[in-house]
Amino acid sequence: MPDRLAGKVAVVTGAASGIGRGCAELFAAEGATVIGIDRAECDLLDEVAVNALFAAIGAKYGHIDVLVNAAAFAVFDWIEDLSYADWKATLAGELDIVFLAARAAWPLLRASAGASVINFASANAAHALEGSPALAHCAGKGGVLAMTRQLAMEGASHGVRANNISPGFIRTAATAQHLAADPSFEHRVLAKNMLKILGEPQDIAWCAVWLASDEARYVTGANIAVDAGATAW
Ligand SMILES: NC(=O)c1ccc[n+]([C@@H]2O[C@H](COP(=O)([O-])OP(=O)(O)OC[C@H]3O[C@@H](n4cnc5c(N)ncnc54)[C@H](O)[C@@H]3O)[C@@H](O)[C@H]2O)c1
């Protein structure tokens, strides 16, 4: 019986799709009580709604052991085509969405006997992929990386660990558009990968299970690349 997360209350944002869904499914399979959040439950960029959502979770469960911030939104465009509105929407969809959930969850994470926040930066925070118009996305992910390190410092004295996973290319709804728009995109991704395969949401979810579990009690402020070696050379 898999039970690496037995007894833990886990909130997973972005749970309707891709990596968030993969984490929600694997966390449940590992024994966690999973509260999956997506647009149908809450607009995670609406401060009032986010605060109300976590207040309701607090009223029901009293604490949160794991917060997985997988919800995100980004516009991909080359600098000369990227509107200021899309730039700002992307930074909100990458950064504000993590900040608002983490801040609202913070008292509930502190109420846990040992809590874990898992954020997602990207290989794009470490390298530029030729042919990928990811300017705003890269800026946002660099911010997630730095924010997670700071969260780890602020959480340490309260028993709250905070870590970052930096996925390489993972097949999800968000990345299907890139594969469809450009037939050479997959080739360029594989050229960067040491392992000549594309990732699936479960490849990320296994790492998240470990970070959320007591097996990772000595791990905070870390950034784990799960990217087939793309950023290792
Ligand atoms: N897929 C990849 O290749 C890849 C690579 C590196 C990093 N990442 C990061 O991993 C995380 C998950 O990516 P994914 O590919 O699974 O994305 P996805 O687009 O498949 O899923 C994101 C989910 O977030 C939800 N969401 C977005 N804005 C929301 C809002 N305002 N309120 C509520 N829900 C909202 C969407 O509805 C969607 O279900 C993101 O932070 C992404 O940037 C993904």
The ligand as a Gaussian input file, in Angstrom:
#p B3LYP/6-31G(d) Opt

LIG

0 1
 N        4.880000      21.862000     -19.004000
 C        6.151000      22.211000     -19.023000
 O        6.912000      21.843000     -19.929000
 C        6.710000      23.072000     -17.929000
 C        8.083000      23.340000     -17.954000
 C        8.621000      24.149000     -16.966000
 C        7.820000      24.665000     -15.985000
 N        6.485000      24.391000     -15.987000
 C        5.668000      24.991000     -14.930000
 O        4.945000      23.985000     -14.230000
 C        3.695000      24.521000     -13.790000
 C        2.549000      23.685000     -14.356000
 O        2.623000      23.729000     -15.780000
 P        1.625000      22.922000     -16.744000
 O        2.359000      22.718000     -18.013000
 O        1.057000      21.759000     -16.030000
 O        0.492000      24.041000     -16.994000
 P       -1.016000      23.849000     -17.545000
 O       -1.289000      25.086000     -18.327000
 O       -1.193000      22.532000     -18.188000
 O       -1.862000      23.891000     -16.204000
 C       -1.938000      25.070000     -15.467000
 C       -3.270000      25.085000     -14.740000
 O       -3.334000      26.304000     -14.000000
 C       -4.658000      26.771000     -14.063000
 N       -4.688000      28.218000     -13.857000
 C       -4.036000      29.168000     -14.557000
 N       -4.361000      30.391000     -14.128000
 C       -5.259000      30.196000     -13.109000
 C       -5.969000      31.081000     -12.264000
 N       -5.847000      32.423000     -12.372000
 N       -6.784000      30.563000     -11.332000
 C       -6.932000      29.216000     -11.205000
 N       -6.279000      28.323000     -11.982000
 C       -5.447000      28.822000     -12.930000
 C       -5.110000      26.411000     -15.479000
 O       -6.529000      26.407000     -15.585000
 C       -4.475000      25.047000     -15.685000
 O       -5.346000      24.000000     -15.318000
 C        3.688000      25.978000     -14.266000
 O        4.224000      26.824000     -13.272000
 C        4.603000      25.928000     -15.449000
 O        5.138000      27.192000     -15.806000
 C        5.914000      23.614000     -16.939000

